[in-house]
Amino acid sequence: MSGTDPIGNPGQDPRAQLGRLLEEDPADLYENAPMGYLSTLPDGRIVKVNRTFCAWTGRRPGELIGTRFQDLLSVGGRVFHETHLAPLLRMQGRCARSPSTSSAWTARCCRAC
């Protein structure tokens, strides 16, 4: 039975796609996720970054590792980070579903883009 992929393109059976996703290596899923992932130390220094984030910023992982996330942001992006994201990170240890999860936000706020 032929179905559509998650964005409506005809072709593969969605069950077959799900099976492949479940068999994939979690590290590969992290690296090739459709969203940018990064991990930082409490001071904002990047310690891990996926390929998507690298593609958004146009930088290699080696260029980003050790860089403070805040230093990649525009002035407005830094203000937003310090007033909204950083407090969440300090209180909860993570920040999920922030505006930084969209490439449009990244393009507006990252000086590297």
Secondary structure as the mmCIF struct_conf table of DSSP 4:
data_model
#
loop_
_struct_conf.conf_type_id
_struct_conf.id
_struct_conf.beg_label_comp_id
_struct_conf.beg_label_asym_id
_struct_conf.beg_label_seq_id
_struct_conf.end_label_comp_id
_struct_conf.end_label_asym_id
_struct_conf.end_label_seq_id
STRN STRN1 GLY A 3 THR A 4
TURN_TY1_P TURN_TY1_P1 PRO A 6 ILE A 7
BEND BEND1 GLY A 8 GLY A 8
STRN STRN2 PRO A 10 GLY A 11
BEND BEND2 GLN A 12 GLN A 12
HELX_RH_AL_P HELX_RH_AL_P1 PRO A 14 GLU A 23
BEND BEND3 GLU A 24 GLU A 24
HELX_RH_AL_P HELX_RH_AL_P2 PRO A 26 GLU A 31
TURN_TY1_P TURN_TY1_P2 ASN A 32 ASN A 32
BEND BEND4 PRO A 34 MET A 35
STRN STRN3 LEU A 38 THR A 40
TURN_TY1_P TURN_TY1_P3 PRO A 42 ASP A 43
STRN STRN4 ARG A 45 ARG A 45
STRN STRN5 ILE A 46 VAL A 49
HELX_RH_AL_P HELX_RH_AL_P3 ARG A 51 THR A 57
TURN_TY1_P TURN_TY1_P4 GLY A 58 GLY A 58
HELX_RH_AL_P HELX_RH_AL_P4 PRO A 61 LEU A 64
TURN_TY1_P TURN_TY1_P5 ILE A 65 GLY A 66
BEND BEND5 THR A 67 THR A 67
STRN STRN6 ARG A 68 ARG A 68
HELX_RH_3T_P HELX_RH_3T_P1 PHE A 69 LEU A 72
STRN STRN7 LEU A 73 LEU A 73
HELX_RH_AL_P HELX_RH_AL_P5 VAL A 75 PHE A 80
HELX_RH_PI_P HELX_RH_PI_P1 HIS A 81 LEU A 85
HELX_RH_AL_P HELX_RH_AL_P6 ALA A 86 GLN A 92
BEND BEND6 GLY A 93 GLY A 93
BEND BEND7 ARG A 97 ARG A 97
HELX_RH_3T_P HELX_RH_3T_P2 PRO A 99 THR A 101
BEND BEND8 SER A 102 SER A 102
HELX_RH_AL_P HELX_RH_AL_P7 SER A 103 CYS A 109
STRN STRN8 CYS A 110 CYS A 110
TURN_TY1_P TURN_TY1_P6 ARG A 111 ALA A 112
#
